[in-house]
Amino acid sequence: MLSLKPFHPTCTLARRGIVLAAAASPHNRHRRYESTKAAAYDGHIPLNWFENAFLAVGSGIVLLTDPRRADMVAALGETTAGPFLPFLRERMLESAEGRRILKQRPRINTRTVDMSALAALPENTFGRSYVSWLEHCNVTPDSREPVHYIDDPELAYVMQRYRECHDLYHCVLSLPVDGLSEIAVKAFEAANLGLPMAAMSATLGHLRLSPQRRTRYFQEYLPWALRCGGSAQNLITVYWEERWAQDIGELKKELGISEPPPTPWKKFRRTEMEKQEQEQNGVLE
């Protein structure tokens, strides 16, 4: 799981009138400049093939030195996902739930989801489990960066949906947000969704683990993630908002999700800055 600091997208990219903020300065924000392509939706930053490739390589280089740069994770995910998003959209169109998602375009954050109502659900429900997971892991659903670099508005929504559902995957997979668990979830996503960014994280993320945790990853977590992700229902097709009151055990069984290897859970502590940010955003305490 990434840090809860505000996003400051920061890559230098100057070509044909488009300039993005410099990667070395996390204080710069996106600015829209005159481009050869018109913006297709609010926040859209059109890129040509060269700019897309430049941003993909640049964000990848930054992440090699600082993998917690959430803005670079978002940029790399968008600039490498293009060919695979139509596949995910097709999977959504094949199911009734997926078609409703594409039609209604729900969002997952504290403004669109009544967290208090979820907290009041019975303990074994998915909604209650999700709120408990957020609280235990010190995570807020408001930390997801909007999509900027995908041209097709519907495919941009598919990417946004994936991004906002990532924490729900953690919850339904019964995994916290430590380094080992995060890489395991990425391996599951690679097998289940086929996104290149997830595959890259699953392939390279273990390099930052301790030798003992790396051994567990290859011997236990990776085989489970690939097996479970490959056999489970494609999670991008699940209308999670319609499942809040469902028993989480029944939900896992329906989706074909097996339990992960035994995973220690710890209470994640918040910094004072994170506490203030969450209080300002009205996030559950």
C-alpha positions as CSV (number, residue, x, y, z in Angstrom):
1,M,0.0,0.0,0.0
2,L,1.3,3.5,-0.8
3,S,1.6,6.3,1.6
4,L,-1.3,8.7,2.2
5,K,0.6,11.9,1.3
6,P,-1.1,14.1,-1.4
7,F,-0.2,13.2,-4.9
8,H,2.2,15.5,-6.8
9,P,2.6,14.1,-10.3
10,T,6.1,15.0,-11.3
11,C,7.8,14.0,-14.6
12,T,9.4,16.3,-17.1
13,L,8.0,15.8,-20.5
14,A,8.3,18.6,-23.2
15,R,7.3,17.8,-26.7
16,R,4.8,19.4,-29.1
17,G,3.4,21.8,-26.6
18,I,2.9,19.4,-23.6
19,V,5.0,20.1,-20.5
20,L,4.6,18.1,-17.3
21,A,6.1,19.1,-13.9
22,A,9.7,18.0,-13.2
23,A,10.2,14.6,-11.6
24,A,12.7,15.9,-9.1
25,S,10.3,18.4,-7.6
26,P,7.4,16.7,-5.8
27,H,5.8,20.1,-5.2
28,N,4.8,20.7,-8.8
29,R,1.3,19.8,-9.9
30,H,-0.2,19.0,-13.3
31,R,-0.6,21.9,-15.6
32,R,-2.4,21.7,-18.9
33,Y,-0.7,23.2,-21.9
34,E,-1.8,23.5,-25.5
35,S,-1.6,20.1,-27.1
36,T,-2.1,18.6,-30.6
37,K,-4.9,16.5,-29.2
38,A,-7.9,17.9,-27.3
39,A,-8.6,16.7,-23.8
40,A,-11.3,14.0,-23.8
41,Y,-12.4,14.4,-20.1
42,D,-11.7,16.5,-17.1
43,G,-8.0,16.1,-16.1
44,H,-7.0,14.3,-19.3
45,I,-3.5,15.1,-20.5
46,P,-3.2,13.8,-24.1
47,L,0.2,12.2,-25.0
48,N,1.6,11.1,-28.3
49,W,3.5,7.8,-28.6
50,F,6.8,9.4,-27.9
51,E,5.6,11.2,-24.8
52,N,3.9,8.1,-23.5
53,A,7.0,6.1,-23.9
54,F,9.2,8.8,-22.3
55,L,6.9,9.1,-19.3
56,A,6.7,5.3,-18.9
57,V,10.5,5.0,-18.9
58,G,11.0,8.1,-16.7
59,S,8.5,7.0,-14.1
60,G,10.0,3.5,-14.1
61,I,13.5,4.9,-13.4
62,V,12.2,7.1,-10.6
63,L,10.5,4.0,-9.0
64,L,13.7,2.0,-9.0
65,T,15.0,4.5,-6.5
66,D,11.8,5.4,-4.6
67,P,9.0,2.7,-5.1
68,R,6.7,4.6,-2.7
69,R,6.3,7.5,-5.2
70,A,2.5,7.1,-5.7
71,D,2.5,9.6,-8.5
72,M,5.1,7.7,-10.5
73,V,3.2,4.4,-9.8
74,A,0.1,6.0,-11.3
75,A,2.0,7.3,-14.3
76,L,3.7,4.0,-15.0
77,G,0.4,2.1,-14.6
78,E,-1.4,4.3,-17.1
79,T,1.3,4.5,-19.7
80,T,1.8,0.8,-19.8
81,A,-1.8,-0.4,-19.5
82,G,-3.2,0.9,-22.8
83,P,-3.2,-2.4,-24.9
84,F,-4.6,-4.3,-21.9
85,L,-7.5,-2.1,-20.9
86,P,-9.7,-3.0,-23.9
87,F,-9.4,-6.6,-22.7
88,L,-10.7,-5.7,-19.2
89,R,-13.5,-3.7,-20.7
90,E,-14.5,-6.8,-22.8
91,R,-14.6,-8.9,-19.6
92,M,-16.8,-6.3,-18.0
93,L,-19.2,-6.2,-21.0
94,E,-19.5,-10.0,-20.8
95,S,-21.2,-9.9,-17.3
96,A,-24.3,-8.1,-16.1
97,E,-22.5,-6.6,-13.2
98,G,-19.7,-5.4,-15.4
99,R,-22.1,-3.8,-17.8
100,R,-23.8,-1.9,-14.9
101,I,-20.5,-0.7,-13.7
102,L,-19.6,0.7,-17.1
103,K,-23.0,2.3,-17.4
104,Q,-23.2,3.8,-13.9
105,R,-19.5,4.5,-13.3
106,P,-19.6,4.3,-9.5
107,R,-16.6,5.7,-7.5
108,I,-15.2,4.5,-4.3
109,N,-14.2,7.2,-1.7
110,T,-15.5,8.7,1.5
111,R,-17.8,11.0,-0.4
112,T,-19.6,8.3,-2.4
113,V,-19.6,5.4,0.2
114,D,-21.3,5.8,3.5
115,M,-18.5,4.4,5.8
116,S,-20.7,4.8,8.9
117,A,-23.4,2.6,7.3
118,L,-20.8,0.0,6.4
119,A,-19.4,0.0,10.0
120,A,-22.9,-0.7,11.3
121,L,-23.3,-3.9,9.2
122,P,-22.9,-7.3,10.8
123,E,-19.3,-8.3,11.5
124,N,-19.2,-11.1,8.9
125,T,-20.3,-8.9,6.0
126,F,-18.0,-7.6,3.3
127,G,-18.8,-4.0,4.0
128,R,-18.0,-4.3,7.7
129,S,-14.8,-6.2,6.8
130,Y,-13.8,-3.5,4.4
131,V,-14.2,-0.7,7.0
132,S,-12.3,-2.8,9.6
133,W,-9.5,-3.4,7.0
134,L,-9.2,0.3,6.3
135,E,-9.1,1.1,10.0
136,H,-6.6,-1.6,10.9
137,C,-4.2,-0.8,8.0
138,N,-4.6,3.0,8.4
139,V,-5.7,3.4,4.8
140,T,-8.1,5.9,3.2
141,P,-9.9,5.3,-0.1
142,D,-9.4,9.0,-0.8
143,S,-5.7,8.6,-1.7
144,R,-6.2,7.4,-5.3
145,E,-4.9,9.7,-8.1
146,P,-7.3,10.5,-11.0
147,V,-6.4,9.1,-14.4
148,H,-4.7,11.5,-16.7
149,Y,-2.9,9.8,-19.6
150,I,-5.5,7.4,-21.1
151,D,-7.2,8.9,-24.1
152,D,-10.5,6.9,-24.3
153,P,-12.8,8.1,-21.5
154,E,-14.4,4.7,-20.9
155,L,-10.9,3.0,-20.7
156,A,-9.8,5.8,-18.4
157,Y,-12.7,4.8,-16.1
158,V,-11.7,1.1,-16.3
159,M,-8.3,2.2,-15.0
160,Q,-9.8,4.4,-12.3
161,R,-12.1,1.5,-11.3
162,Y,-9.1,-0.8,-10.9
163,R,-7.2,1.8,-9.0
164,E,-10.0,2.4,-6.5
165,C,-10.8,-1.3,-6.1
166,H,-7.2,-2.2,-5.2
167,D,-7.9,-2.0,-1.4
168,L,-11.0,-4.1,-1.8
169,Y,-8.8,-6.8,-3.4
170,H,-6.6,-6.6,-0.3
171,C,-9.7,-7.0,1.9
172,V,-11.2,-9.9,0.1
173,L,-7.8,-11.6,-0.2
174,S,-7.3,-11.2,3.6
175,L,-4.0,-9.5,3.2
176,P,-2.6,-6.3,5.0
177,V,-0.4,-3.6,3.4
178,D,3.1,-4.7,4.4
179,G,5.7,-5.1,1.6
180,L,5.3,-8.9,1.2
181,S,1.5,-8.8,1.2
182,E,1.5,-5.9,-1.3
183,I,3.6,-7.8,-3.8
184,A,1.4,-10.9,-3.3
185,V,-1.6,-8.8,-4.2
186,K,0.2,-7.5,-7.3
187,A,1.0,-11.0,-8.3
188,F,-2.7,-11.9,-7.9
189,E,-3.7,-8.9,-10.0
190,A,-1.2,-9.9,-12.7
191,A,-2.7,-13.3,-13.0
192,N,-6.3,-12.1,-12.6
193,L,-6.3,-8.9,-14.6
194,G,-3.2,-9.1,-16.8
195,L,-2.0,-5.5,-16.1
196,P,1.7,-5.0,-16.9
197,M,2.3,-2.7,-13.9
198,A,1.1,-5.5,-11.6
199,A,3.3,-8.0,-13.3
200,M,6.3,-5.7,-13.0
201,S,5.6,-5.2,-9.3
202,A,5.3,-8.9,-8.7
203,T,8.5,-9.6,-10.6
204,L,10.7,-6.8,-9.2
205,G,9.2,-6.0,-5.8
206,H,10.8,-8.9,-4.0
207,L,14.2,-7.2,-4.5
208,R,13.4,-4.9,-1.5
209,L,12.3,-7.8,0.8
210,S,14.6,-9.4,3.4
211,P,16.0,-12.8,2.4
212,Q,13.6,-14.6,4.7
213,R,10.5,-12.8,3.4
214,R,11.8,-13.2,-0.2
215,T,12.0,-17.0,0.4
216,R,8.4,-17.0,1.7
217,Y,7.3,-15.0,-1.3
218,F,8.6,-17.4,-3.9
219,Q,7.8,-20.6,-1.9
220,E,4.3,-19.7,-0.6
221,Y,2.8,-16.4,-1.7
222,L,3.7,-16.3,-5.4
223,P,2.4,-19.9,-6.2
224,W,-0.8,-19.1,-4.2
225,A,-1.3,-15.7,-6.0
226,L,-0.8,-17.1,-9.5
227,R,-3.0,-20.1,-8.8
228,C,-5.8,-18.1,-7.1
229,G,-5.6,-15.2,-9.5
230,G,-5.7,-17.4,-12.5
231,S,-8.7,-19.4,-11.4
232,A,-10.8,-16.7,-9.6
233,Q,-13.5,-14.6,-11.3
234,N,-12.0,-11.5,-12.9
235,L,-12.4,-9.0,-10.1
236,I,-12.8,-6.0,-12.4
237,T,-16.3,-7.3,-13.2
238,V,-17.5,-7.3,-9.5
239,Y,-19.9,-4.6,-8.5
240,W,-18.5,-4.3,-5.0
241,E,-21.0,-1.7,-3.9
242,E,-23.8,-4.2,-4.4
243,R,-22.0,-6.7,-2.2
244,W,-21.5,-4.7,1.0
245,A,-24.1,-6.8,3.0
246,Q,-23.0,-10.1,1.6
247,D,-21.3,-12.6,3.9
248,I,-17.6,-12.3,3.1
249,G,-17.1,-16.0,3.3
250,E,-19.8,-16.6,0.8
251,L,-18.4,-13.8,-1.4
252,K,-14.9,-15.4,-1.5
253,K,-16.5,-18.8,-2.3
254,E,-18.5,-17.3,-5.1
255,L,-15.5,-15.5,-6.6
256,G,-13.2,-18.6,-6.2
257,I,-10.8,-17.0,-3.8
258,S,-8.8,-19.3,-1.5
259,E,-7.1,-18.3,1.7
260,P,-3.5,-16.9,1.4
261,P,-0.6,-18.3,3.3
262,P,-0.6,-17.5,7.1
263,T,0.1,-13.7,7.3
264,P,1.0,-11.8,10.5
265,W,-1.1,-8.6,10.9
266,K,0.1,-5.6,12.8
267,K,-1.5,-2.3,13.7
268,F,-0.2,0.3,11.3
269,R,0.7,3.5,13.2
270,R,-0.1,6.9,11.8
271,T,2.1,9.9,11.7
272,E,0.8,13.2,13.1
273,M,0.6,14.6,9.5
274,E,-1.5,11.6,8.4
275,K,-3.8,12.0,11.3
276,Q,-4.4,15.6,10.5
277,E,-5.0,14.8,6.8
278,Q,-7.5,12.1,7.7
279,E,-9.3,14.3,10.1
280,Q,-9.6,17.0,7.5
281,N,-10.9,14.6,4.9
282,G,-13.4,13.1,7.4
283,V,-11.9,9.6,7.3
284,L,-12.9,7.1,10.0
285,E,-10.8,7.2,13.1
